[in-house]
Each structure stands twice: as structure tokens, then as C-alpha cells.
Amino acid sequence: MTNPTTSFLKGQKHLNRRHNAEQRFQWMGRIAIALSLIFLAFMITSIIWQGKGAVSTTKVMLAFDLSAQMVDPENIKGASYEKIVKSALRSQFPNAKKRKQKKALYALVSSDAGFQLRDQILANPALLGAEQTLWVSASDDVDMLMKGHISRAGAQSDRRVNDDQIGWIDTLSDEDAIKRVFNIGFFTSGDSREPELAGILSALVGSALSLLVCFALSFPIGILAAIYLEEFAKKNRWSDLIEININNLAAVPSIVFGLLGLSIFLNVFGLPRSSPLVGGMVLALMTLPTIIIAARASLRAVPPSIREAALGMGASPVQTTFHHVAPLALPGFLTGTIVGMAQALGETAPLLMIGMVAFIVDIPSSILEPATALPVQIFLWADSPERAFLEKTSAAIIVLLIFLVLMNIIAITLRKKYETRF
Amino acid sequence: MQKTPLISAKDVDVFYAKKQALDKITLDIPEHKVTSLIGPSGCGKTTFLRCINRMNDLVDICRVAGEIKIMGQDIYAPEVDVVALRANVGMVFQKPNPFPKSIFDNVAYGPKIHGLAKTKGDMEEMVEWSLRKAGLWEEVKDRLAETGTGLSGGQQQRLCIARAIAVKPKVILMDEPCSALDPIATAIIEELIDELRKKFTIIIVTHSMQQAARVSQRTAFFHMGILVESGATKSLFTAPQDERTQNYITGRIG
């Protein structure tokens, strides 16, 4: 009997339909990947584009009168450096006569210029006694103008920099007395109200300390909880209840953990407000469910035959777990931890509730000192009106991303090291 | 039976939750003999095997009633330490399950946790002895540091046997040890089992009646949770007393 469908040839109608469906599906997948890559590339280029300016800053060179009349060599710290800076500006540009003009002139340099001058003299007292040409930071508006973020065109009243100031800057520029240098301050100082002085270090240290606390709490607690629940606890109604609760906790909005931290850690225990200790504790609460769920999944993935082998040898349950099961599950523990830590690193909301949103200038040196964190710093800068904070915001995001990538690299290296095939 | 049995089970019932898996099993197992447990799938032979070293304790819903005595001690008595029991009743599983560690560490693990080796030399000796007994020494002596999971299936199973005998148990339980192996590897293991019974008492669960006939001196036939018949292998295979045994060994059921 000949069956009309017994043919091995291409191009049959029902086969074409199946092949087309397969092609369509594959193309949808490819388009999805392409779209997500495009979005990623778009995000990264825009951040780098906006943030690249923050690695450089503008300095101006002025001739400062450091005669004994202005600075007493016996009392270097006592001198009024603000006055010296102002008089240096005035002598450089004697055309600034009116009060308003003088004010605009003084606004060319950073409010920190006097301190920078003092620090240079303290570092090298030989400068004293004569007129010296030294570099100090320009103000953020000058910096923005030099980087082209403030337009020279348009009505004067619409600009942050007026015509007089542009004239002075051009004069300085012609005399090579204005330059862009690498912005070391961005990486070595804390936050500031003045964008040209604001740095990322205090937030970076705050984040690092918080994460350290978070890791120290959530890794051991999470792993031990997972091991107990998976390997030792009897499966009954209570363990089901605990499991449901852990899964629910993972979905609780992070700000709720912040509220908990505020009411328990700060108000009941009286722990220091704004400190990385409390920040880390709150982040640990948030990270714990993630770690527990991932660790349990990875324990479940260890073949039961390994447990049977060890128990059959007369290993006790604890020996079985720690000699055989946990080492095999370790890569999974690390994956869960890194996912949780990465989440914690990017978390802002719970930190707002415990006061880590404060304006922190000093670099925290312990987990008990007030600190802020990278995402909070980004939020604060993004909220600031000055144009110069825009590039700081993007630069801070870059720092955050680099931090994240470094963390991931460490975790992946560790995971590779401990991965065992079985 | 000329001697007192090494293991004697009396009225053993096993329940998984409400379901009864074994019903009143009474069986004596003599020392230095190979006893095979045969029967169709789901008849309870593996369940009975796992009662002997209390591996069923691991199953939350499993409940064992009755009495199993090994050398006169009731192993389900509350004062029994199951760790000590399992050190004396070793087990080899259906699927070779070496630890993902080196060959040496696989064998050395038991002596290490039970504190059997005082020095490094003792340990090396013990590992060599076990691997020789398991007939694996010649094949692996130059690569003891390599991982045990890299061996072939038959070698892995012999490694598991070496690992089990390294702690010098009284009894070795084998749960279909050859079901994942090819005929050549199976033949090697069967030879090994015959050799091992000089030192150990072996209980083997097997699906293959030929294997039971080849390796064991005594056989017990299980069917639907009851022990139908047990006795000397030869007589059970040549002159079964029960009709169900007859049907099973001639291939009519199972």
C-alpha cells in the first residue's frame, strides 16, 4: 500500500510550516538579544559620555602676594588667604571696578582656593616672602564653560557665566594660566556643596564598609540557615511555613527593611545613625532571603547519591554535610551571595530610612561613623541644581558599576576555583 | 543451619507513610556467605536491605517495626548509634557514587573519619590493602591523585567497594551493584564478591537470577512485600517450594 505522505523530500507543505515556525522563533530570539544589547550599549555610552568630564577639573594660575605683610611666617595658618586670593584676582584684572563685577570676578575661583593656597604654603614654606604664581581650582561654572557645557551664546542673563567673566577667562586662557588637569580630588575626597570639590571616596568607603558588614552577617547566617533547612530540619508544617515566609521576604520592598532598621536597630538598640554598621545590617536583612533561597537550590542540586555514599560509610550527618555536600554546593552559595550583594550595593531606599542620606564630607574610618553609600550619593548629586553635578552623577554611576564588576569578578574567580564536576 | 546467624530479622514491617512495603519478614543471614535478595521490582528487597544499616532512617515518612539483630544486638534499639552501625555495615549502591575527590581520598575517607589510621603510612597501607582487595590496585596505583569520577563505570564501582571495605565492616550490603555495568565489568565484580566473602558477609540485591545463582550461596525471594521463600541458592533455583518462586525463576512473572 502506498501512503501519499511517505516522502523524504523538502518543500512539503506541512514541513514548510514547521520550518517557518522554527525560523520565526529563532529570529524573535535574535531580535530580543539584539535589542537588549542595544539598550545596554546605549546606557553605557551615555553614562560614560556624560561622566567622562568628571575625571578632569580646571585650574587657574594667579600671582599671589605672599609677603610677610600678608602671611606672617610665624603664623602661617592665621593669615586670611581668602583676602590674598581676592587681591590676586583684583590685581590680575583691574578692570573690575563695580561691586557686582568684583563679585563676578571672585566667582572665577573655587571657594576652596584660599585653603588650597594655604596647603601649598604649608607644604612648602619657602614660597613665603615674595609674589608667587600658583595654581588653584577654578569654580564649577568656569569648569563647565571650559568643558563646553555652558554655552557662550545667548543673552547674558540666561547664562551662568556673564560676558565679563568670559572675557577674563579668555585672557587667562591666552596667558596659558588656565588648564584642565586630572581630577584627583574626585577620588580622594568626600562630598561637597561645591561641585568642583565634591569627591566620591566617602561614598565608596561607606558602600564598601556597609557591604562588608552585610556580607559578614548574611553569608554565614544565610548559608547555615539554608543548610539546616535543607539537610537537617524535618519536613513538616513548620518547615513549610518557614519556607513560604522566606520566599515572601525576598519579595518585600526594600524600603520596608529600612523602616524595620529605623525602628529596631536605631530606636530600640540605639545603634549609631547613618553608620555603615546599621546600613550593613539592614542590607543583610534584605540579602538573607536571596542567599537562603539560592543556597537551598544549590544544596538540592547536589546528587543524593553523594549523601548516601557518605552516610553509608558511617559519616555523621554533620560530616556528610560539611565534607561532601557543602563543598559541592559552594559555587551555588557564591552565586546566591553575589546576586544578593549586588542587589545590596545598588540599594538606596532602605539606607534613606536609617539616615545614610546625610551630607557626609569626611571619609568614614570605621563602621560606626556616619557615612553615605554610592547609590545614595548618586541620588544626592542627581538632585543638585548645579550643572557640574550632572557629570559627577554619571561618574559616580561609573564608579558604582566598576565596583560591581570587580565584585562579580572576585565571585566568578572563586566559583571557578571551587567548581567540581561530578 | 549449623551456626548462629550473623544477622537475624524477625517480623520486620516497613511502612512508607500509610503504605506497607514489607510484611513480617523473618530471615536469618549466615556469616561469610553471600545472600542474594531477588524478586520483581517493588517487592521490597531494597527496602529490606536498607533496613540492615538503617539507611531508611533518612526517609522521613519511613517507619520500621520488628527486630533486626546483628551479632545479637538489636540495631533498632534506642541506645544504638547509627554511625557505629554503618561503620560495621557498609553499603555499595546501584549507581557508582564515588566522591568527587581523588581516588586516594575516596578510600581514605572512611578510615579518616573513624580514626582507623594513626599515621600517614598506616593510611597508605590501608588504602592499598582496600584497593587490592577490590581488585583495582594494579589499574590505579599510578594515579591515586586523580579524581575518582574519572574512572570507568566498573572501576568506579570497584572503587566504591574499596571505599566500603576500607573501614573493615562486618557486613557489606550491595544494592544491584552491577545494574549499571557492562557484562565484563559485571564478571569482574562477581569474581570480587566471591573473593570478598572470605572476609566479609555479603548481602546482595539483584535483578538478575543468573547473577544470584552465580555469586550467592543463599537466596531469599521477595514478592509484594513478603518473603516468599529462602534457602540455599542451589535448592531454591532447582526445587522451589512455592509456586510464585517457581513462576519468577522461570520468567513467568516479574
Interface residues (C-beta under 8 A of the other chain):
Chain A: K234 K235 P303 S305 I306 R307 E308 A309 A310 L311 G312 M313 G314 A315 S316 Q319 H323 H324 L328 T420 R421 F422
Chain B: N53 M55 L58 D60 V83 A84 L85 R86 A87 N88 G90 M91 F93 K95 N97 P98 F99 P100 Y109 G110 I113 H114 T149 C160 R163 A164 V167
